[in-house]
Amino acid sequence: MSAADRRYAIVVGRFYADLAERLVAGAQGAFAEAGAGEADVFDVPGAFELPMAAQLCAQSGRYAGVACLGAVIRGETDHYDYVCAEAARGIQDVQLRTGVPCAFGVLTVDTLEQALARSGGGKRDSGRHAAEAVLALDAVKDRLAQTHPTGA
């Protein structure tokens, strides 16, 4: 099956709304270029909620993959460390537990300027990269599921 035959989801933390829009646009562009059309978008408040949203999408059986997007900008407290670590761990757990590719497209940066540089256009488009990772993992999964003559 090709990407055109499958549906994909985007879950996005909207805490930084402008960054979220840029990340979603990058991911949608990658899915469209792969022939998958527009992915379904599900909004959550922030990065900490992404794993649960990814799990709901993965368990629904509707999606071949989920791009998880958002941004966490370092502040003056330890909150940043907890949110980043748990979002990453949770997203990884979802894909390993369900077998549905889930990409980590969460910006973990020190400043808004760094986030803007990584949220659209050019080589640093984390939304696009997350969608491309989902597509690549889905292709590996598809390739391994195909039966090939062994010659025996």
TIMI-773556 format. One line per 5 residues: number of its first residue (from 1); their letters; for each residue z, y, x negated of C-alpha. Coordinates in nm, 2 decimals, m for minus. Each point is the difference from the previous one (the first is absolute). Layout:
BEGIN
NUM) a) Z/Y/X | ...
This chain:
BEGIN
1) msaad) 0.00/0.00/0.00 | m0.06/0.35/m0.11 | 0.21/0.31/0.04 | m0.23/0.09/0.30 | 0.13/m0.30/0.18
6) rryai) 0.37/0.09/m0.03 | 0.25/0.26/0.11 | 0.23/0.19/m0.24 | 0.31/0.21/0.06 | 0.15/0.30/m0.17
11) vvgrf) 0.37/0.07/0.03 | 0.09/0.34/m0.11 | 0.33/0.19/m0.06 | m0.04/0.35/0.15 | 0.29/0.17/m0.18
16) yadla) m0.25/0.21/m0.19 | m0.26/0.04/0.27 | m0.27/0.17/m0.21 | 0.02/m0.26/m0.27 | m0.01/m0.28/0.26
21) erlva) m0.32/0.14/0.15 | m0.16/0.01/m0.35 | 0.11/m0.36/m0.07 | m0.13/m0.13/0.33 | m0.33/0.18/m0.05
26) gaqga) m0.04/m0.18/m0.34 | 0.08/m0.34/0.15 | m0.22/0.05/0.30 | m0.29/0.09/m0.24 | 0.04/m0.32/m0.20
31) faeag) 0.02/m0.22/0.31 | m0.31/0.17/0.15 | m0.20/m0.04/m0.33 | 0.09/m0.37/0.00 | m0.15/m0.03/0.35
36) agead) 0.33/m0.05/0.17 | m0.02/0.31/0.22 | 0.31/0.20/0.08 | 0.34/m0.16/m0.06 | 0.27/0.03/0.27
41) vfdvp) 0.27/0.25/m0.11 | 0.37/m0.04/0.07 | 0.23/0.28/m0.07 | 0.36/m0.03/m0.12 | 0.25/0.27/m0.10
46) gafel) 0.01/m0.08/m0.37 | m0.05/m0.25/m0.28 | 0.31/m0.19/0.07 | m0.14/m0.11/0.34 | m0.33/m0.12/m0.15
51) pmaaq) 0.10/m0.37/m0.06 | 0.10/m0.05/0.36 | m0.32/0.16/0.13 | m0.20/m0.22/m0.24 | 0.18/m0.31/0.11
56) lcaqs) m0.07/0.08/0.37 | m0.37/0.04/m0.08 | m0.01/m0.31/m0.22 | 0.18/m0.21/0.26 | m0.22/0.12/0.29
61) gryag) m0.29/m0.21/m0.13 | m0.24/0.29/0.07 | m0.04/0.12/m0.36 | m0.15/m0.15/m0.32 | 0.20/0.25/m0.21
66) vaclg) 0.22/0.30/0.01 | m0.01/0.31/m0.22 | 0.35/0.16/m0.02 | m0.01/0.37/m0.08 | 0.24/0.28/m0.04
71) avirg) 0.17/0.22/m0.25 | 0.35/0.03/m0.15 | 0.07/0.31/m0.22 | 0.29/m0.01/m0.23 | 0.29/0.23/0.10
76) etdhy) 0.34/0.07/m0.13 | 0.17/m0.31/0.13 | m0.04/m0.38/m0.05 | m0.17/m0.03/0.34 | m0.34/m0.01/m0.17
81) dyvca) 0.09/m0.31/m0.20 | 0.12/m0.19/0.30 | m0.29/0.09/0.22 | m0.26/m0.08/m0.26 | 0.15/m0.33/m0.11
86) eaarg) 0.06/m0.13/0.36 | m0.35/0.11/0.12 | m0.16/m0.18/m0.29 | 0.21/m0.31/0.03 | m0.04/m0.02/0.38
91) iqdvq) m0.38/0.04/m0.01 | m0.02/m0.27/m0.26 | 0.22/m0.23/0.20 | m0.21/0.04/0.31 | m0.32/m0.10/m0.17
96) lrtgv) 0.15/m0.29/m0.18 | 0.18/m0.13/0.31 | m0.30/0.05/0.24 | m0.30/m0.06/m0.22 | m0.15/0.32/0.13
101) pcafg) m0.10/0.24/m0.28 | 0.22/0.32/0.00 | m0.07/0.27/m0.26 | 0.25/0.25/m0.13 | m0.16/0.34/0.03
106) vltvd) 0.32/0.19/m0.01 | 0.01/0.30/m0.24 | 0.32/0.00/m0.20 | m0.01/0.33/m0.18 | 0.21/0.28/m0.14
111) tleqa) m0.18/0.30/0.15 | m0.22/0.10/0.29 | m0.27/0.09/m0.26 | 0.00/m0.36/m0.12 | m0.02/m0.13/0.35
116) larsg) m0.30/0.23/0.08 | m0.18/m0.13/m0.31 | 0.04/m0.36/0.11 | m0.07/0.04/0.37 | m0.37/0.06/0.03
121) ggkrd) m0.32/0.05/m0.18 | m0.09/m0.09/m0.36 | 0.14/m0.30/m0.19 | 0.35/0.04/0.14 | m0.03/m0.09/0.36
126) sgrha) 0.29/m0.23/0.08 | m0.11/m0.04/0.37 | m0.34/m0.12/m0.11 | 0.15/m0.22/m0.27 | 0.23/m0.16/0.25
131) aeavl) m0.28/m0.09/0.23 | m0.21/m0.13/m0.29 | 0.29/m0.22/m0.10 | 0.03/m0.14/0.36 | m0.38/m0.07/0.00
136) aldav) 0.01/m0.17/m0.34 | 0.30/m0.22/0.10 | m0.17/m0.09/0.32 | m0.32/m0.10/m0.18 | 0.20/m0.22/m0.24
141) kdrla) 0.17/m0.16/0.30 | m0.33/m0.06/0.17 | m0.16/m0.14/m0.31 | 0.28/m0.25/m0.05 | m0.02/m0.10/0.37
146) qthpt) m0.37/m0.09/m0.03 | m0.08/m0.36/m0.07 | m0.21/m0.07/m0.30 | m0.16/m0.33/m0.09 | 0.19/m0.15/m0.29
151) ga) m0.29/m0.22/m0.11 | 0.22/m0.31/0.02
